[in-house]
Amino acid sequence: MDRSSKEKLVGDLHGALSATSCLVVTHQTGLTAAEVTALRSNMRAAGCSFKVTKNRLARLALAGTKFEHLSPMFTGPTAIAYSKDPVAAAKVAVEFASKNDKLTIIGGALDHAKLDANGVKALATMPSLDELRGKLLGLLQAPATKIAGVLQAPAGQLARVINAYATKGEAA
């Protein structure tokens, strides 16, 4: 790789990391091409990115970002997962690591907060942003649904009483 392509790679990675809120640092040893492809596919489906990095270039890309304090984690066969969603990258990485022991979670960060491996696993158990929005919307709609049910109940009871008298009259 020549110097200009390395500079472009560092610049692209720096821009991507500046725009994300969650970064997961992993070690991947012995993953086959098919396994990496499957992991990248899972990441893309969740709106995340997974990149095998050269440690020196990754440290240069981290400089000046909110993840700069993670530089010491970049030793060995390192790969990173990152996403704008605060939980998505951690969920996919932890799920894949639980099924495949060739991927190890080293640590990560959520915005400025540094996380160890257990912190990333705890982050992965939290509901995603879309799930939280759905729950909030459900909570907001519940009172309106209950009010509509209460208002419709007397009319429904009246209709059942009238229907009972009508069927009673037909039977007689």
HELIX and SHEET records of a PDB file:
HELIX    1   1 ARG A    3  SER A   18  1                                  16    
HELIX    2   2 ALA A   33  ALA A   45  1                                  13    
HELIX    3   3 ASN A   55  LEU A   62  1                                   8    
HELIX    4   4 GLU A   68  MET A   73  5                                   6    
HELIX    5   5 ALA A   88  LYS A   99  1                                  12    
HELIX    6   6 ALA A  117  ALA A  124  1                                   8    
HELIX    7   7 LEU A  129  ALA A  171  1                                  43    
SHEET    1   A 5 CYS A  48  VAL A  52  0                                        
SHEET    2   A 5 THR A  78  SER A  83 -1                                        
SHEET    3   A 5 CYS A  22  GLN A  28 -1                                        
SHEET    4   A 5 LEU A 103  LEU A 110 -1                                        
SHEET    5   A 5 ALA A 113  ASP A 116 -1                                        
END                                                                             
